[in-house]
Amino acid sequence: MRMRTWFALFLLAVAAVGAVLVVRTLRVGTVPPPAAHAVNDAAVNDSAAAERLARAVRFRTVSFFDSAPQKDALLALRAQLEADFPRVHHALAREVIAGYSLLYTWKGTDSTLAPVVLMGHMDVVPVDPVALAQWHHDPFSGDITGGFVWGRGT
């Protein structure tokens, strides 16, 4: 076949694919928006939330050390969490695991549904002394600057 014939076949194929795309797009129509969920419209105070996070960051809960200061920091952080989130501590069941870890249980209204697990940790790894010079703020400062909370884990 000559070059013109190949080119004509190529254009015909592109046109056919384009026509299929247009027809399928028109057949799909508009996708309905997802169903609205009931949401608690309680306003969030961004600055208060940032300050609570900053307070938590200031505790030196470094997991590298197995000494009293780290354990004291974990206990102090636990007390701060209780002070910062009294409604959570009132509404949820809390268990202390191995003296320091916390497990909260929030019972739902339908026990037949699958549970949801949300996890986090309260410790951080040590800062490499060589990398410390690269930090813009002290790793445990909890500085609030430029719209960010600065520190380990933030």
LINFENCOR-V983496 format. One record per residue. N is the residue number from 1. OMEGA is omega in whole degrees, -180 to 180 (999 if undefined). D_LAST is the distance of its C-alpha to the last C-alpha in Angstrom with 1 decimal. Layout:
n->(N;N)
omega->(OMEGA;OMEGA)
d_last->(D_LAST;D_LAST)
This chain:
n->(1;2;3;4;5;6;7;8;9;10;11;12;13;14;15;16;17;18;19;20;21;22;23;24;25;26;27;28;29;30;31;32;33;34;35;36;37;38;39;40;41;42;43;44;45;46;47;48;49;50;51;52;53;54;55;56;57;58;59;60;61;62;63;64;65;66;67;68;69;70;71;72;73;74;75;76;77;78;79;80;81;82;83;84;85;86;87;88;89;90;91;92;93;94;95;96;97;98;99;100;101;102;103;104;105;106;107;108;109;110;111;112;113;114;115;116;117;118;119;120;121;122;123;124;125;126;127;128;129;130;131;132;133;134;135;136;137;138;139;140;141;142;143;144;145;146;147;148;149;150;151;152;153;154)
omega->(180;-177;180;180;178;-180;179;178;179;179;178;179;179;179;-180;178;178;180;178;179;-180;-179;-180;178;-180;-179;-177;-179;-178;177;-179;178;178;-180;180;177;176;-179;175;-176;180;-180;177;177;-175;-177;177;178;178;180;177;177;180;178;-179;-178;-176;178;-177;-178;-177;-176;-180;-176;174;-174;-178;-179;180;180;177;179;178;179;178;177;178;179;179;177;178;-180;-177;-176;-177;-179;177;-178;176;-172;-175;174;-179;173;175;-177;177;175;-173;-178;-177;176;179;176;178;-177;177;-180;-179;-176;178;180;178;180;175;179;174;-176;176;178;-175;-178;176;176;-180;175;175;-178;179;-178;-177;-180;-179;180;177;179;177;-176;180;-176;-173;179;175;-175;175;179;-179;168;-176;177;-179;176;-179;999)
d_last->(65.6;65.3;62.1;62.7;62.9;59.6;58.0;59.5;58.3;54.7;54.8;56.2;53.4;50.7;52.5;52.7;49.0;48.2;50.7;49.1;45.6;47.0;49.0;46.1;43.7;46.3;46.9;43.3;43.1;40.2;37.5;37.1;33.8;32.0;33.1;31.3;29.4;29.5;26.3;25.6;25.6;23.9;22.2;18.5;18.0;14.9;15.0;15.5;12.6;10.3;12.2;11.9;8.1;8.7;11.6;10.0;7.7;11.1;12.8;13.6;13.7;14.4;16.5;18.7;20.7;23.2;24.1;24.4;21.5;18.9;20.9;21.2;17.4;17.2;20.1;18.7;15.4;17.8;19.9;17.1;16.1;19.9;20.2;17.4;18.5;22.2;23.3;21.3;22.8;26.1;26.2;24.7;26.3;24.2;25.1;24.1;24.3;25.5;24.9;21.1;19.6;19.6;21.2;21.6;24.4;24.9;28.5;29.4;32.7;34.0;34.0;35.6;32.5;30.2;27.1;23.5;21.0;17.3;15.5;12.3;12.1;11.7;12.1;10.7;13.1;14.6;14.0;17.1;19.1;20.3;16.9;15.9;18.0;15.9;12.9;13.3;12.1;12.4;9.7;10.3;11.2;8.8;10.7;11.0;12.7;13.9;12.3;8.6;6.5;6.4;5.8;5.7;3.8;0.0)
